[in-house]
Amino acid sequence: MSWLLIGLFVGVVLGLTGAGGSILAVPLLMNLVGMSLKEATTSSLLIVALSAILSSLFSQQKINFKVVGLLFVTSIFGAWISLPLKAILPAIVIKIMLTALALWSLYIIWSPIKSELKSRKSPLWHLPGGFILGGLTTLTGLGGGVVLLPWLKFIEANEDISTSLATIALISSFSLGMQVSMGAPLTDTINIIYAFIAIIVSIFMIRLLVKKVSSEKVILIRQLVFSGVVAFTIFTLFRN
């Protein structure tokens, strides 16, 4: 039941905002499943990868595969370099990184695109961006959306949720596979099935919402949901 709830909540948040899946998954895994922080950051990648893959497949927006490819290639090196650091970093450092990224994403989700950012920059800017995304994904268990959305806003001058989801799917899957191959534990198959079913349900819930609610209200709902997630995450991480 816990994995059904986690999959449903993460699927809704990720599908609505294109980011924030792991910000919600990490504290839920710690509180509902009883995982440690470092175990939760690994397992959250599984849920986020499933959510991002399914959401991008069902998305009606066009994916910029060139941007996805540039970000993913360099994210591999960022993930590889940061993996040894995860084993030695104390939990408080990871908590601070998660909180900083949560607050940054909250600022971005409420900020309009500034006039000076409304022109696209060179695609080569995505190379260092991918490196940073890969490192942060491995260290914190975040799929990268909290950094990716503001990055796309700055480089591509738009909030491309479909491209964000496709990139998150690749980066999260690679980081998860790398960590599991090096001995990180993975949850039981039945839990993965529960999460998969819940994510499918969340996708259809979002599609129904988008059809029945105006785009302005969808944006407001996205902002409010994400704000609640950030507040919940910070409270959960530091209450003990």
N, C-alpha and C positions, 0 to 999 in steps of 0.2 A: 504493500500500500504506500509506503514512504516513497518508493521509486516512482510510482504512478504520480503522486503529488509533485515531486521534484521535476519530473519530465514535463508535466502540464504547465507548471509555473514558468520554467525556463523556456519552454517552447513559445508561450504567449509573449514573454518579455522580449526574447530574441526576434520573434517574428514581427512584433510591433515596432521595435526600435532599431534592429540590426546590430545591437550591442547589448552588453549587460548580462548575458546568460550566465557566465561564471561568477559574476559579482553576486548573483542570487544563489547559484548552485553550491558554492563553497560553504556559506553558513548553513544552508539547508542540509547538506551532507553531514556537517559537523553535529547539528542538533537533532535531526531526525534519524540518521543512520549511526551516529556515534563515532564518526571518523575523526582522526587527528587532522590538524590543519594541512600538513604535507600530503596525507592520504587524500584529503578532499580536493586539493589542487590538481591531483592527477586524475581522480575519478570525474571531476567536473569537466575535464576535456572530452571525456567520452560522451557526456550528455550534450555538451555544446556542439561537438562534431556532428552527432546525430541530428540535432535541431537545425544546424546551419545547412547540412546537406539536404535534408528534406524541405526546409523552407525555401532554399534557392531553387530546387527542382520544381516546386509549385509556384514560384514567383512569376508574376505576369510582366515584370520589368526586365529590360535587356541587361545582360551581364557584360561588362567590359573585360573580356578575357585577356587582353594585353596588359591591363593594370594588374589583374589577378596573377598572371604569370610573373611579372616583374617583382611583385611583392613576395610571392611564394619562394622564388629562387633564392633571394637573399635571406629570407626568414630561416632557411635551413641552416645557414652558417650561424645566425644569431642563436638558434635553439641549441646547436651543437656546442657552442662556446659557453653558454650559460648553464648547461646541464650540471657540470661539476659544482657550480656555485650553489645550486639548490640543496645539495647534500650537506653543505657546511653552514649555510645561512641560518641564524636563529629565527624562531617563529615570529618574534616581534618585528624583525626587519620585513618579513613577508606581509605581516599585518599592515605595517606603515605603507608599503608599496601598494597594497590593495586599496587602502583608504585614499591615498593620493590620487590613484587612477579613478576611483569612484567619484571623488569630488571634481576632478577634471572633466569627466564625462558628463556630470550633472551640469556643469557650466556650459559645455558645448551644446547639450540637448536643448537648452533654453535660449541659446544665442542665435540671432539671425545671421545669415551670411553677409559680411560687411562688404560695402561697395568696392573697397580696394582689393578684395579677394575674388572678384567676379571675372577673372581671366585665368585660363588654364596655364599651368607652368609645364616645363619640360618633363616628359615621362621618366627621365633618368632620376628625378627626385624620388621615385618610388624604390630605388635600390637601397639607400640608407634607411628608408622607412620600413622596408621589409626586414632588414637586419634587426631593427629595434623591436618590431612586432614579434619576431621569433624568440628573442631573448625574454621579453616580458611574458609571453605565453608560457614558456617553460618554467620561469621562476615563480609566477603567481597563479598559474592554472587558468588565467584569463584567455579567452579565445582571440583577443586582440581588438575586438570591436570598439572598446572604449578609447583606444588610440586610433584605430583605423578610421572611424567616422570623422573625427576632426581632421585627420590627415587628408582624407578624400575631399573634405570641405576646403582645405587650404590649397591642395594641388589641382584638383579637378573642378573646383568651384561649384560643387553640388553635393547633396547628401544622397549618395547612391547606395541604397540599402541592399539591392540585389548583388552588386559587386562586393559589398562588405560581407554579405553572407557567404558567397562563394569563396572568398579569400579566407574567412574564418574557418570554413569547412576544411580547406586544404591544410592550413597552418595547425589547427587543432588536431587533425588526424595524424599529421606527421609527428608532432610533438608527443602525442599519446603513444604512437607506435614506438618511438625512440625510447621513451621512458619504460614502457612495458618490456621491450627487448633487453633492457639493462636491469631488469629485476623488479620494477615497480609492480605492486599487486593490482589485479583487475577484478572487478566484481563478478558475481555469478552470472551465468547466461540468462537465468530467469529475470534477474533485475534489469538486464539490458533489454529484454523483451518488454517488460513493463514500461520502461522509459520510452521505448520505440512507439508503443501503442498510445501513450499519453501525448507524445509529440505530434503524432498524426491527428489526434483529436484537437490539439491546440491550433494546428494549422487551419483546420476547417472552421474553428471558432473565429479566427482572425479574418478569414475570407468572408465569413458571414457579416462580421462587424464592418468591414470595409465597404461592403455592398449597401448596407443599410444606414450608414452614418456619413455625413459630409466630410470632405477632406480636412476642413478646418478643425472639426471635432476630433477626428482621428489623430491629428497632430497634438491637440491638447491632451487627449487620453494617453498618448505615447509619453508626453512630458510628465504627466502626473504619475503614471505607473513607474516610470524610471526613477523619479524622485523618491517614491516610496521604497523602491528596491535599495537605493543608495542609503537612505536613512536606516532601514532594517539591517543592512550589511554592517555599517559602522557600529551600530548598537550591539550587534551580535559578536563582532570580533573583539570588542573591548570590554564587554560586561564582566568577564572573569578576570 
